[in-house]
Amino acid sequence: MARVVVDVMLKPEILDPQGQAVQRALPRLGFDGIADVRQGKRFELEVEGPVDDAALARIHEMAETFLANTVIEDFVVKVEGK
């Protein structure tokens, strides 16, 4: 089995209130020097069979229609171990 990772992040022009809350909390917890925080989602998919172009196209379609809101989020599909 192969593992495919889909990382989903808000587009740079979209405000990230969760990231901002984390950024504000870090100095209070003793973690200084962090200029910005963006929070996202990571999906790890265990794929049966080979991860060929057809499988990657299907995963890309899944990410575009279900895992990410492409109006406000970008995503990257990566095969781990390659």
PyMOL Python script that loads the backbone (N, CA, C, O; Angstrom):
from pymol import cmd

cmd.read_pdbstr("""\
ATOM      1  N   MET A   1       0.842  -1.187   0.000  1.00  0.00           N
ATOM      2  CA  MET A   1       0.000   0.000   0.000  1.00  0.00           C
ATOM      3  C   MET A   1       0.878   1.237   0.000  1.00  0.00           C
ATOM      4  O   MET A   1       1.940   1.270   0.621  1.00  0.00           O
ATOM      5  N   ALA A   2       0.419   2.235  -0.697  1.00  0.00           N
ATOM      6  CA  ALA A   2       1.131   3.513  -0.745  1.00  0.00           C
ATOM      7  C   ALA A   2       0.341   4.542   0.049  1.00  0.00           C
ATOM      8  O   ALA A   2      -0.875   4.436   0.208  1.00  0.00           O
ATOM      9  N   ARG A   3       1.055   5.527   0.536  1.00  0.00           N
ATOM     10  CA  ARG A   3       0.408   6.618   1.273  1.00  0.00           C
ATOM     11  C   ARG A   3       0.479   7.879   0.420  1.00  0.00           C
ATOM     12  O   ARG A   3       1.540   8.272  -0.065  1.00  0.00           O
ATOM     13  N   VAL A   4      -0.680   8.494   0.256  1.00  0.00           N
ATOM     14  CA  VAL A   4      -0.770   9.769  -0.441  1.00  0.00           C
ATOM     15  C   VAL A   4      -1.255  10.797   0.574  1.00  0.00           C
ATOM     16  O   VAL A   4      -2.211  10.556   1.311  1.00  0.00           O
ATOM     17  N   VAL A   5      -0.588  11.940   0.604  1.00  0.00           N
ATOM     18  CA  VAL A   5      -0.920  13.001   1.546  1.00  0.00           C
ATOM     19  C   VAL A   5      -1.530  14.170   0.786  1.00  0.00           C
ATOM     20  O   VAL A   5      -1.004  14.606  -0.238  1.00  0.00           O
ATOM     21  N   VAL A   6      -2.647  14.669   1.305  1.00  0.00           N
ATOM     22  CA  VAL A   6      -3.267  15.873   0.764  1.00  0.00           C
ATOM     23  C   VAL A   6      -3.194  16.940   1.850  1.00  0.00           C
ATOM     24  O   VAL A   6      -3.823  16.816   2.902  1.00  0.00           O
ATOM     25  N   ASP A   7      -2.421  17.985   1.584  1.00  0.00           N
ATOM     26  CA  ASP A   7      -2.316  19.115   2.510  1.00  0.00           C
ATOM     27  C   ASP A   7      -3.223  20.230   2.002  1.00  0.00           C
ATOM     28  O   ASP A   7      -3.146  20.622   0.838  1.00  0.00           O
ATOM     29  N   VAL A   8      -4.084  20.737   2.886  1.00  0.00           N
ATOM     30  CA  VAL A   8      -5.041  21.780   2.535  1.00  0.00           C
ATOM     31  C   VAL A   8      -4.752  23.002   3.405  1.00  0.00           C
ATOM     32  O   VAL A   8      -4.675  22.910   4.630  1.00  0.00           O
ATOM     33  N   MET A   9      -4.593  24.150   2.739  1.00  0.00           N
ATOM     34  CA  MET A   9      -4.332  25.402   3.456  1.00  0.00           C
ATOM     35  C   MET A   9      -5.238  26.496   2.910  1.00  0.00           C
ATOM     36  O   MET A   9      -5.617  26.489   1.739  1.00  0.00           O
ATOM     37  N   LEU A  10      -5.577  27.440   3.789  1.00  0.00           N
ATOM     38  CA  LEU A  10      -6.308  28.612   3.317  1.00  0.00           C
ATOM     39  C   LEU A  10      -5.445  29.363   2.314  1.00  0.00           C
ATOM     40  O   LEU A  10      -4.222  29.410   2.449  1.00  0.00           O
ATOM     41  N   LYS A  11      -6.077  29.943   1.318  1.00  0.00           N
ATOM     42  CA  LYS A  11      -5.349  30.767   0.358  1.00  0.00           C
ATOM     43  C   LYS A  11      -4.731  31.945   1.104  1.00  0.00           C
ATOM     44  O   LYS A  11      -5.281  32.398   2.108  1.00  0.00           O
ATOM     45  N   PRO A  12      -3.584  32.448   0.621  1.00  0.00           N
ATOM     46  CA  PRO A  12      -2.881  33.516   1.352  1.00  0.00           C
ATOM     47  C   PRO A  12      -3.730  34.758   1.607  1.00  0.00           C
ATOM     48  O   PRO A  12      -3.538  35.432   2.619  1.00  0.00           O
ATOM     49  N   GLU A  13      -4.659  35.073   0.714  1.00  0.00           N
ATOM     50  CA  GLU A  13      -5.464  36.292   0.885  1.00  0.00           C
ATOM     51  C   GLU A  13      -6.642  36.105   1.843  1.00  0.00           C
ATOM     52  O   GLU A  13      -7.348  37.069   2.142  1.00  0.00           O
ATOM     53  N   ILE A  14      -6.865  34.887   2.326  1.00  0.00           N
ATOM     54  CA  ILE A  14      -7.966  34.602   3.248  1.00  0.00           C
ATOM     55  C   ILE A  14      -7.459  34.716   4.684  1.00  0.00           C
ATOM     56  O   ILE A  14      -6.432  34.134   5.031  1.00  0.00           O
ATOM     57  N   LEU A  15      -8.177  35.460   5.509  1.00  0.00           N
ATOM     58  CA  LEU A  15      -7.803  35.587   6.918  1.00  0.00           C
ATOM     59  C   LEU A  15      -7.891  34.228   7.606  1.00  0.00           C
ATOM     60  O   LEU A  15      -8.767  33.420   7.297  1.00  0.00           O
ATOM     61  N   ASP A  16      -6.984  33.988   8.530  1.00  0.00           N
ATOM     62  CA  ASP A  16      -6.918  32.714   9.252  1.00  0.00           C
ATOM     63  C   ASP A  16      -7.065  32.983  10.746  1.00  0.00           C
ATOM     64  O   ASP A  16      -6.056  33.099  11.442  1.00  0.00           O
ATOM     65  N   PRO A  17      -8.308  33.086  11.267  1.00  0.00           N
ATOM     66  CA  PRO A  17      -8.487  33.409  12.675  1.00  0.00           C
ATOM     67  C   PRO A  17      -7.897  32.369  13.619  1.00  0.00           C
ATOM     68  O   PRO A  17      -7.421  32.723  14.698  1.00  0.00           O
ATOM     69  N   GLN A  18      -7.915  31.081  13.234  1.00  0.00           N
ATOM     70  CA  GLN A  18      -7.313  30.064  14.102  1.00  0.00           C
ATOM     71  C   GLN A  18      -5.800  30.244  14.156  1.00  0.00           C
ATOM     72  O   GLN A  18      -5.200  30.153  15.227  1.00  0.00           O
ATOM     73  N   GLY A  19      -5.194  30.494  13.022  1.00  0.00           N
ATOM     74  CA  GLY A  19      -3.755  30.743  12.996  1.00  0.00           C
ATOM     75  C   GLY A  19      -3.394  31.976  13.806  1.00  0.00           C
ATOM     76  O   GLY A  19      -2.390  31.979  14.519  1.00  0.00           O
ATOM     77  N   GLN A  20      -4.203  33.027  13.704  1.00  0.00           N
ATOM     78  CA  GLN A  20      -3.951  34.245  14.467  1.00  0.00           C
ATOM     79  C   GLN A  20      -4.064  33.998  15.964  1.00  0.00           C
ATOM     80  O   GLN A  20      -3.271  34.532  16.739  1.00  0.00           O
ATOM     81  N   ALA A  21      -5.040  33.194  16.381  1.00  0.00           N
ATOM     82  CA  ALA A  21      -5.193  32.876  17.805  1.00  0.00           C
ATOM     83  C   ALA A  21      -3.974  32.115  18.316  1.00  0.00           C
ATOM     84  O   ALA A  21      -3.492  32.380  19.417  1.00  0.00           O
ATOM     85  N   VAL A  22      -3.478  31.178  17.524  1.00  0.00           N
ATOM     86  CA  VAL A  22      -2.272  30.438  17.920  1.00  0.00           C
ATOM     87  C   VAL A  22      -1.095  31.387  18.003  1.00  0.00           C
ATOM     88  O   VAL A  22      -0.319  31.324  18.957  1.00  0.00           O
ATOM     89  N   GLN A  23      -0.945  32.270  17.018  1.00  0.00           N
ATOM     90  CA  GLN A  23       0.167  33.219  17.002  1.00  0.00           C
ATOM     91  C   GLN A  23       0.154  34.114  18.245  1.00  0.00           C
ATOM     92  O   GLN A  23       1.201  34.377  18.835  1.00  0.00           O
ATOM     93  N   ARG A  24      -1.028  34.577  18.635  1.00  0.00           N
ATOM     94  CA  ARG A  24      -1.132  35.435  19.828  1.00  0.00           C
ATOM     95  C   ARG A  24      -0.817  34.666  21.108  1.00  0.00           C
ATOM     96  O   ARG A  24      -0.280  35.240  22.055  1.00  0.00           O
ATOM     97  N   ALA A  25      -1.143  33.375  21.148  1.00  0.00           N
ATOM     98  CA  ALA A  25      -0.926  32.581  22.357  1.00  0.00           C
ATOM     99  C   ALA A  25       0.544  32.180  22.546  1.00  0.00           C
ATOM    100  O   ALA A  25       0.990  32.006  23.680  1.00  0.00           O
ATOM    101  N   LEU A  26       1.281  32.035  21.476  1.00  0.00           N
ATOM    102  CA  LEU A  26       2.650  31.525  21.576  1.00  0.00           C
ATOM    103  C   LEU A  26       3.548  32.341  22.508  1.00  0.00           C
ATOM    104  O   LEU A  26       4.221  31.743  23.348  1.00  0.00           O
ATOM    105  N   PRO A  27       3.597  33.679  22.409  1.00  0.00           N
ATOM    106  CA  PRO A  27       4.460  34.427  23.338  1.00  0.00           C
ATOM    107  C   PRO A  27       4.068  34.253  24.806  1.00  0.00           C
ATOM    108  O   PRO A  27       4.929  34.225  25.685  1.00  0.00           O
ATOM    109  N   ARG A  28       2.772  34.137  25.064  1.00  0.00           N
ATOM    110  CA  ARG A  28       2.316  33.929  26.447  1.00  0.00           C
ATOM    111  C   ARG A  28       2.793  32.588  26.989  1.00  0.00           C
ATOM    112  O   ARG A  28       2.928  32.408  28.200  1.00  0.00           O
ATOM    113  N   LEU A  29       3.046  31.651  26.080  1.00  0.00           N
ATOM    114  CA  LEU A  29       3.516  30.322  26.475  1.00  0.00           C
ATOM    115  C   LEU A  29       5.040  30.206  26.413  1.00  0.00           C
ATOM    116  O   LEU A  29       5.597  29.126  26.609  1.00  0.00           O
ATOM    117  N   GLY A  30       5.701  31.325  26.140  1.00  0.00           N
ATOM    118  CA  GLY A  30       7.156  31.320  26.120  1.00  0.00           C
ATOM    119  C   GLY A  30       7.776  31.000  24.774  1.00  0.00           C
ATOM    120  O   GLY A  30       8.979  30.746  24.705  1.00  0.00           O
ATOM    121  N   PHE A  31       7.007  31.004  23.716  1.00  0.00           N
ATOM    122  CA  PHE A  31       7.522  30.726  22.373  1.00  0.00           C
ATOM    123  C   PHE A  31       7.569  32.030  21.583  1.00  0.00           C
ATOM    124  O   PHE A  31       6.580  32.427  20.966  1.00  0.00           O
ATOM    125  N   ASP A  32       8.710  32.684  21.606  1.00  0.00           N
ATOM    126  CA  ASP A  32       8.871  33.971  20.934  1.00  0.00           C
ATOM    127  C   ASP A  32       9.470  33.784  19.543  1.00  0.00           C
ATOM    128  O   ASP A  32      10.007  32.725  19.220  1.00  0.00           O
ATOM    129  N   GLY A  33       9.370  34.826  18.731  1.00  0.00           N
ATOM    130  CA  GLY A  33      10.032  34.840  17.437  1.00  0.00           C
ATOM    131  C   GLY A  33       9.230  34.246  16.296  1.00  0.00           C
ATOM    132  O   GLY A  33       9.776  34.045  15.211  1.00  0.00           O
ATOM    133  N   ILE A  34       7.956  33.959  16.503  1.00  0.00           N
ATOM    134  CA  ILE A  34       7.130  33.428  15.429  1.00  0.00           C
ATOM    135  C   ILE A  34       6.366  34.588  14.809  1.00  0.00           C
ATOM    136  O   ILE A  34       5.550  35.227  15.473  1.00  0.00           O
ATOM    137  N   ALA A  35       6.634  34.862  13.526  1.00  0.00           N
ATOM    138  CA  ALA A  35       6.054  36.019  12.855  1.00  0.00           C
ATOM    139  C   ALA A  35       4.629  35.768  12.362  1.00  0.00           C
ATOM    140  O   ALA A  35       3.818  36.694  12.330  1.00  0.00           O
ATOM    141  N   ASP A  36       4.314  34.539  11.980  1.00  0.00           N
ATOM    142  CA  ASP A  36       2.986  34.260  11.435  1.00  0.00           C
ATOM    143  C   ASP A  36       2.670  32.777  11.607  1.00  0.00           C
ATOM    144  O   ASP A  36       3.573  31.940  11.619  1.00  0.00           O
ATOM    145  N   VAL A  37       1.401  32.460  11.738  1.00  0.00           N
ATOM    146  CA  VAL A  37       0.939  31.072  11.830  1.00  0.00           C
ATOM    147  C   VAL A  37      -0.246  30.919  10.895  1.00  0.00           C
ATOM    148  O   VAL A  37      -1.171  31.732  10.922  1.00  0.00           O
ATOM    149  N   ARG A  38      -0.225  29.889  10.073  1.00  0.00           N
ATOM    150  CA  ARG A  38      -1.356  29.511   9.234  1.00  0.00           C
ATOM    151  C   ARG A  38      -1.715  28.077   9.595  1.00  0.00           C
ATOM    152  O   ARG A  38      -0.840  27.214   9.665  1.00  0.00           O
ATOM    153  N   GLN A  39      -2.965  27.828   9.817  1.00  0.00           N
ATOM    154  CA  GLN A  39      -3.408  26.488  10.188  1.00  0.00           C
ATOM    155  C   GLN A  39      -4.082  25.832   8.998  1.00  0.00           C
ATOM    156  O   GLN A  39      -4.821  26.477   8.254  1.00  0.00           O
ATOM    157  N   GLY A  40      -3.820  24.536   8.823  1.00  0.00           N
ATOM    158  CA  GLY A  40      -4.413  23.816   7.706  1.00  0.00           C
ATOM    159  C   GLY A  40      -4.873  22.430   8.117  1.00  0.00           C
ATOM    160  O   GLY A  40      -4.995  22.116   9.301  1.00  0.00           O
ATOM    161  N   LYS A  41      -5.125  21.606   7.101  1.00  0.00           N
ATOM    162  CA  LYS A  41      -5.572  20.229   7.316  1.00  0.00           C
ATOM    163  C   LYS A  41      -4.645  19.304   6.540  1.00  0.00           C
ATOM    164  O   LYS A  41      -4.151  19.662   5.471  1.00  0.00           O
ATOM    165  N   ARG A  42      -4.414  18.119   7.080  1.00  0.00           N
ATOM    166  CA  ARG A  42      -3.608  17.096   6.413  1.00  0.00           C
ATOM    167  C   ARG A  42      -4.416  15.808   6.381  1.00  0.00           C
ATOM    168  O   ARG A  42      -4.903  15.338   7.410  1.00  0.00           O
ATOM    169  N   PHE A  43      -4.551  15.249   5.190  1.00  0.00           N
ATOM    170  CA  PHE A  43      -5.235  13.977   5.010  1.00  0.00           C
ATOM    171  C   PHE A  43      -4.209  12.959   4.534  1.00  0.00           C
ATOM    172  O   PHE A  43      -3.503  13.201   3.555  1.00  0.00           O
ATOM    173  N   GLU A  44      -4.121  11.826   5.217  1.00  0.00           N
ATOM    174  CA  GLU A  44      -3.233  10.734   4.818  1.00  0.00           C
ATOM    175  C   GLU A  44      -4.101   9.603   4.287  1.00  0.00           C
ATOM    176  O   GLU A  44      -4.919   9.045   5.018  1.00  0.00           O
ATOM    177  N   LEU A  45      -3.926   9.271   3.030  1.00  0.00           N
ATOM    178  CA  LEU A  45      -4.734   8.262   2.370  1.00  0.00           C
ATOM    179  C   LEU A  45      -3.884   7.036   2.079  1.00  0.00           C
ATOM    180  O   LEU A  45      -2.840   7.144   1.436  1.00  0.00           O
ATOM    181  N   GLU A  46      -4.317   5.874   2.545  1.00  0.00           N
ATOM    182  CA  GLU A  46      -3.658   4.611   2.214  1.00  0.00           C
ATOM    183  C   GLU A  46      -4.323   4.090   0.948  1.00  0.00           C
ATOM    184  O   GLU A  46      -5.522   3.809   0.942  1.00  0.00           O
ATOM    185  N   VAL A  47      -3.558   3.963  -0.110  1.00  0.00           N
ATOM    186  CA  VAL A  47      -4.092   3.623  -1.421  1.00  0.00           C
ATOM    187  C   VAL A  47      -3.786   2.170  -1.743  1.00  0.00           C
ATOM    188  O   VAL A  47      -2.638   1.733  -1.664  1.00  0.00           O
ATOM    189  N   GLU A  48      -4.817   1.433  -2.103  1.00  0.00           N
ATOM    190  CA  GLU A  48      -4.624   0.051  -2.546  1.00  0.00           C
ATOM    191  C   GLU A  48      -4.150   0.073  -3.989  1.00  0.00           C
ATOM    192  O   GLU A  48      -4.661   0.840  -4.806  1.00  0.00           O
ATOM    193  N   GLY A  49      -3.187  -0.758  -4.297  1.00  0.00           N
ATOM    194  CA  GLY A  49      -2.688  -0.831  -5.665  1.00  0.00           C
ATOM    195  C   GLY A  49      -1.697   0.270  -5.967  1.00  0.00           C
ATOM    196  O   GLY A  49      -1.318   1.031  -5.077  1.00  0.00           O
ATOM    197  N   PRO A  50      -1.275   0.359  -7.218  1.00  0.00           N
ATOM    198  CA  PRO A  50      -0.255   1.337  -7.598  1.00  0.00           C
ATOM    199  C   PRO A  50      -0.803   2.758  -7.603  1.00  0.00           C
ATOM    200  O   PRO A  50      -1.975   2.990  -7.897  1.00  0.00           O
ATOM    201  N   VAL A  51       0.061   3.689  -7.274  1.00  0.00           N
ATOM    202  CA  VAL A  51      -0.308   5.103  -7.339  1.00  0.00           C
ATOM    203  C   VAL A  51       0.202   5.622  -8.683  1.00  0.00           C
ATOM    204  O   VAL A  51       1.255   6.253  -8.775  1.00  0.00           O
ATOM    205  N   ASP A  52      -0.575   5.335  -9.707  1.00  0.00           N
ATOM    206  CA  ASP A  52      -0.209   5.769 -11.053  1.00  0.00           C
ATOM    207  C   ASP A  52      -0.925   7.083 -11.373  1.00  0.00           C
ATOM    208  O   ASP A  52      -1.578   7.673 -10.511  1.00  0.00           O
ATOM    209  N   ASP A  53      -0.794   7.528 -12.617  1.00  0.00           N
ATOM    210  CA  ASP A  53      -1.409   8.797 -13.007  1.00  0.00           C
ATOM    211  C   ASP A  53      -2.927   8.783 -12.822  1.00  0.00           C
ATOM    212  O   ASP A  53      -3.518   9.791 -12.434  1.00  0.00           O
ATOM    213  N   ALA A  54      -3.553   7.645 -13.099  1.00  0.00           N
ATOM    214  CA  ALA A  54      -5.015   7.550 -12.938  1.00  0.00           C
ATOM    215  C   ALA A  54      -5.413   7.674 -11.472  1.00  0.00           C
ATOM    216  O   ALA A  54      -6.375   8.369 -11.147  1.00  0.00           O
ATOM    217  N   ALA A  55      -4.678   7.002 -10.584  1.00  0.00           N
ATOM    218  CA  ALA A  55      -4.980   7.083  -9.143  1.00  0.00           C
ATOM    219  C   ALA A  55      -4.770   8.506  -8.634  1.00  0.00           C
ATOM    220  O   ALA A  55      -5.582   9.019  -7.865  1.00  0.00           O
ATOM    221  N   LEU A  56      -3.685   9.139  -9.061  1.00  0.00           N
ATOM    222  CA  LEU A  56      -3.429  10.516  -8.632  1.00  0.00           C
ATOM    223  C   LEU A  56      -4.492  11.477  -9.161  1.00  0.00           C
ATOM    224  O   LEU A  56      -4.879  12.417  -8.467  1.00  0.00           O
ATOM    225  N   ALA A  57      -4.960  11.246 -10.371  1.00  0.00           N
ATOM    226  CA  ALA A  57      -6.023  12.092 -10.924  1.00  0.00           C
ATOM    227  C   ALA A  57      -7.298  11.940 -10.105  1.00  0.00           C
ATOM    228  O   ALA A  57      -7.997  12.921  -9.849  1.00  0.00           O
ATOM    229  N   ARG A  58      -7.597  10.719  -9.697  1.00  0.00           N
ATOM    230  CA  ARG A  58      -8.794  10.470  -8.877  1.00  0.00           C
ATOM    231  C   ARG A  58      -8.669  11.124  -7.502  1.00  0.00           C
ATOM    232  O   ARG A  58      -9.636  11.689  -6.992  1.00  0.00           O
ATOM    233  N   ILE A  59      -7.482  11.049  -6.904  1.00  0.00           N
ATOM    234  CA  ILE A  59      -7.253  11.689  -5.599  1.00  0.00           C
ATOM    235  C   ILE A  59      -7.319  13.201  -5.738  1.00  0.00           C
ATOM    236  O   ILE A  59      -7.849  13.880  -4.858  1.00  0.00           O
ATOM    237  N   HIS A  60      -6.794  13.730  -6.820  1.00  0.00           N
ATOM    238  CA  HIS A  60      -6.878  15.177  -7.073  1.00  0.00           C
ATOM    239  C   HIS A  60      -8.342  15.601  -7.176  1.00  0.00           C
ATOM    240  O   HIS A  60      -8.736  16.628  -6.623  1.00  0.00           O
ATOM    241  N   GLU A  61      -9.143  14.808  -7.885  1.00  0.00           N
ATOM    242  CA  GLU A  61     -10.574  15.092  -8.001  1.00  0.00           C
ATOM    243  C   GLU A  61     -11.254  15.038  -6.634  1.00  0.00           C
ATOM    244  O   GLU A  61     -12.104  15.873  -6.326  1.00  0.00           O
ATOM    245  N   MET A  62     -10.877  14.051  -5.815  1.00  0.00           N
ATOM    246  CA  MET A  62     -11.429  13.926  -4.461  1.00  0.00           C
ATOM    247  C   MET A  62     -11.097  15.160  -3.624  1.00  0.00           C
ATOM    248  O   MET A  62     -11.954  15.698  -2.924  1.00  0.00           O
ATOM    249  N   ALA A  63      -9.858  15.592  -3.707  1.00  0.00           N
ATOM    250  CA  ALA A  63      -9.434  16.764  -2.939  1.00  0.00           C
ATOM    251  C   ALA A  63     -10.182  18.009  -3.392  1.00  0.00           C
ATOM    252  O   ALA A  63     -10.598  18.830  -2.575  1.00  0.00           O
ATOM    253  N   GLU A  64     -10.345  18.137  -4.696  1.00  0.00           N
ATOM    254  CA  GLU A  64     -10.987  19.322  -5.253  1.00  0.00           C
ATOM    255  C   GLU A  64     -12.475  19.387  -4.944  1.00  0.00           C
ATOM    256  O   GLU A  64     -13.023  20.476  -4.771  1.00  0.00           O
ATOM    257  N   THR A  65     -13.140  18.228  -4.871  1.00  0.00           N
ATOM    258  CA  THR A  65     -14.595  18.229  -4.675  1.00  0.00           C
ATOM    259  C   THR A  65     -15.028  17.971  -3.240  1.00  0.00           C
ATOM    260  O   THR A  65     -16.153  18.306  -2.869  1.00  0.00           O
ATOM    261  N   PHE A  66     -14.146  17.376  -2.417  1.00  0.00           N
ATOM    262  CA  PHE A  66     -14.581  16.969  -1.086  1.00  0.00           C
ATOM    263  C   PHE A  66     -13.659  17.441   0.042  1.00  0.00           C
ATOM    264  O   PHE A  66     -14.142  17.955   1.050  1.00  0.00           O
ATOM    265  N   LEU A  67     -12.349  17.275  -0.110  1.00  0.00           N
ATOM    266  CA  LEU A  67     -11.428  17.556   0.991  1.00  0.00           C
ATOM    267  C   LEU A  67     -11.143  19.042   1.167  1.00  0.00           C
ATOM    268  O   LEU A  67     -10.888  19.494   2.283  1.00  0.00           O
ATOM    269  N   ALA A  68     -11.183  19.801   0.083  1.00  0.00           N
ATOM    270  CA  ALA A  68     -10.869  21.230   0.155  1.00  0.00           C
ATOM    271  C   ALA A  68     -12.033  22.051  -0.382  1.00  0.00           C
ATOM    272  O   ALA A  68     -12.750  21.623  -1.286  1.00  0.00           O
ATOM    273  N   ASN A  69     -12.205  23.220   0.184  1.00  0.00           N
ATOM    274  CA  ASN A  69     -13.132  24.210  -0.356  1.00  0.00           C
ATOM    275  C   ASN A  69     -12.285  25.110  -1.255  1.00  0.00           C
ATOM    276  O   ASN A  69     -11.640  26.042  -0.776  1.00  0.00           O
ATOM    277  N   THR A  70     -12.291  24.832  -2.544  1.00  0.00           N
ATOM    278  CA  THR A  70     -11.356  25.501  -3.447  1.00  0.00           C
ATOM    279  C   THR A  70     -11.642  26.990  -3.650  1.00  0.00           C
ATOM    280  O   THR A  70     -10.850  27.687  -4.285  1.00  0.00           O
ATOM    281  N   VAL A  71     -12.747  27.479  -3.128  1.00  0.00           N
ATOM    282  CA  VAL A  71     -13.004  28.916  -3.170  1.00  0.00           C
ATOM    283  C   VAL A  71     -12.038  29.635  -2.236  1.00  0.00           C
ATOM    284  O   VAL A  71     -11.554  30.721  -2.555  1.00  0.00           O
ATOM    285  N   ILE A  72     -11.754  29.023  -1.069  1.00  0.00           N
ATOM    286  CA  ILE A  72     -10.902  29.679  -0.072  1.00  0.00           C
ATOM    287  C   ILE A  72      -9.647  28.884   0.283  1.00  0.00           C
ATOM    288  O   ILE A  72      -8.797  29.380   1.022  1.00  0.00           O
ATOM    289  N   GLU A  73      -9.516  27.657  -0.231  1.00  0.00           N
ATOM    290  CA  GLU A  73      -8.383  26.810   0.141  1.00  0.00           C
ATOM    291  C   GLU A  73      -7.626  26.314  -1.092  1.00  0.00           C
ATOM    292  O   GLU A  73      -8.205  26.093  -2.155  1.00  0.00           O
ATOM    293  N   ASP A  74      -6.320  26.146  -0.914  1.00  0.00           N
ATOM    294  CA  ASP A  74      -5.467  25.482  -1.890  1.00  0.00           C
ATOM    295  C   ASP A  74      -5.111  24.112  -1.332  1.00  0.00           C
ATOM    296  O   ASP A  74      -5.192  23.888  -0.124  1.00  0.00           O
ATOM    297  N   PHE A  75      -4.718  23.194  -2.210  1.00  0.00           N
ATOM    298  CA  PHE A  75      -4.290  21.883  -1.731  1.00  0.00           C
ATOM    299  C   PHE A  75      -3.130  21.378  -2.572  1.00  0.00           C
ATOM    300  O   PHE A  75      -2.940  21.782  -3.720  1.00  0.00           O
ATOM    301  N   VAL A  76      -2.356  20.477  -1.960  1.00  0.00           N
ATOM    302  CA  VAL A  76      -1.227  19.830  -2.623  1.00  0.00           C
ATOM    303  C   VAL A  76      -1.359  18.332  -2.374  1.00  0.00           C
ATOM    304  O   VAL A  76      -1.626  17.904  -1.251  1.00  0.00           O
ATOM    305  N   VAL A  77      -1.173  17.543  -3.418  1.00  0.00           N
ATOM    306  CA  VAL A  77      -1.211  16.080  -3.323  1.00  0.00           C
ATOM    307  C   VAL A  77       0.214  15.578  -3.471  1.00  0.00           C
ATOM    308  O   VAL A  77       0.902  15.921  -4.433  1.00  0.00           O
ATOM    309  N   LYS A  78       0.668  14.752  -2.502  1.00  0.00           N
ATOM    310  CA  LYS A  78       2.026  14.209  -2.526  1.00  0.00           C
ATOM    311  C   LYS A  78       1.964  12.709  -2.231  1.00  0.00           C
ATOM    312  O   LYS A  78       1.154  12.252  -1.425  1.00  0.00           O
ATOM    313  N   VAL A  79       2.833  11.961  -2.898  1.00  0.00           N
ATOM    314  CA  VAL A  79       2.994  10.544  -2.599  1.00  0.00           C
ATOM    315  C   VAL A  79       4.157  10.438  -1.632  1.00  0.00           C
ATOM    316  O   VAL A  79       5.262  10.880  -1.948  1.00  0.00           O
ATOM    317  N   GLU A  80       3.928   9.855  -0.448  1.00  0.00           N
ATOM    318  CA  GLU A  80       5.005   9.711   0.536  1.00  0.00           C
ATOM    319  C   GLU A  80       5.931   8.557   0.139  1.00  0.00           C
ATOM    320  O   GLU A  80       5.500   7.557  -0.436  1.00  0.00           O
ATOM    321  N   GLY A  81       7.205   8.726   0.462  1.00  0.00           N
ATOM    322  CA  GLY A  81       8.166   7.681   0.206  1.00  0.00           C
ATOM    323  C   GLY A  81       8.752   7.726  -1.175  1.00  0.00           C
ATOM    324  O   GLY A  81       9.486   6.816  -1.560  1.00  0.00           O
ATOM    325  N   LYS A  82       8.449   8.763  -1.941  1.00  0.00           N
ATOM    326  CA  LYS A  82       9.012   8.914  -3.277  1.00  0.00           C
ATOM    327  C   LYS A  82      10.093   9.960  -3.274  1.00  0.00           C
ATOM    328  O   LYS A  82      10.692  10.233  -4.314  1.00  0.00           O
TER     329      LYS A  82
END
""", "prot")
cmd.dss("prot")
cmd.show_as("cartoon", "prot")
cmd.util.cbc("prot")
cmd.orient("prot")
